[in-house]
Amino acid sequence: MKILSIDTAMAACSAAAVDTARGQPLAAAFTSMERGHAEALAPMVAAVMREAALDFASLERIVVTTGPGTFTGLRIGLSFARGLGLARGIPVTGVDSLTAIAANCGAGEFPLLVAAAAGNGQCYAAQFEDLAKPVVPPRIVALAEAAAGLPRNAWIIGTAAEAVIAASGRGDPRRSRAGDVPVAANFAKLAVAGEPHGPPAPLYLRPPDARPQSPGRADAVSFEPATAAAAPVLAALHAEAFSEGWTAAAFTELLAMPGASARLALVSGEPAALLLTRQAADEAEIITLATRPAARRQGLARRLLARHIEELLNQGVRSIFLEVAESNSAARALYASLGFAQAGQRKGYYKRTGGNENALILHRKTRV
């Protein structure tokens, strides 16, 4: 079976083309990185496929890590795998990140505890008797709890390995040096077992937390421009915010329009809200404003929009327009607080399951 495996879940980006009949990768690439997965993944996959002398039509399966991991990283990998699988008609399967890390180890490094740092004195942990048999499935636990569950003479791997060993106060845990993050060339073989059942979904071991870790910290929230390279991230955030989210391809097309620009609000480095606008001469249009459910009611969307309105006004924009569903009272209240007023209506503009819904056209003039 010819497999393409990819990982962007943690602090690395990796890809591999594997022919299971040969038992080894045809080509593989791995780069450690905290950010930049969206820009790195597609060129990396293309280079791996060239080196392996494979075309995408010859692939029989794609495997991608599903988490735990960072929101941005997970969504980039999953969006890429799903999009490629759909476009090429290739089955896509997922493997959790902790099992993928366990695949770095040799047969002599079991029983094994995989412990990946999760912050706040916690870790993502899973325990294995062998690669095919997790004794304890992935979960999030305190470091002390992970340490208390360590079997005697167990091996341990992962970015929280040293912290768990220290918390155990024991000298018998053996530290594996096989690699603390997923490596695509190693976990590709896990895709052979079983058949994919629908597209893989992200594995979150706790609800996505977009709140600042310290409420009083001004630097916990930041605002950054987003280019077309961030289209998978924008699409993933939009899909969380709306039942009919836009695809990465749609965001790429929108950002290619003259005058289009996107902004992200990040909380502790994780995308929490997005704004997409388009400017033409002295007019601007708000195309979409979205906030992740876990980050709502914290004023992020208002801050993001207010900052961008100020930018637009400083660039000579005199009028800003947008459309909002008539029933979306929360959004209407937000826009009203920033000086928008109704200027028109489009009947039946939004297509809904139970019938079409009117769109209200809102308008804001210069400064208010």
PyMOL commands that set and color helices and strands:
alter all, ss='L'
color gray80, all
select helices_A, chain A and resi 37-52+56-58+71-88+97-102+143-148+161-168+184-191+218-220+228-241+248-255+293-295+300-314+329-337
alter helices_A, ss='H'
color red, helices_A
select strands_A, chain A and resi 2-7+12-19+24-32+61-65+92-95+112-119+122-130+133-142+155-157+174-175+221-226+260-267+270-280+283-291+319-325+341-350+357-365
alter strands_A, ss='S'
color yellow, strands_A
deselect
rebuild
show_as cartoon
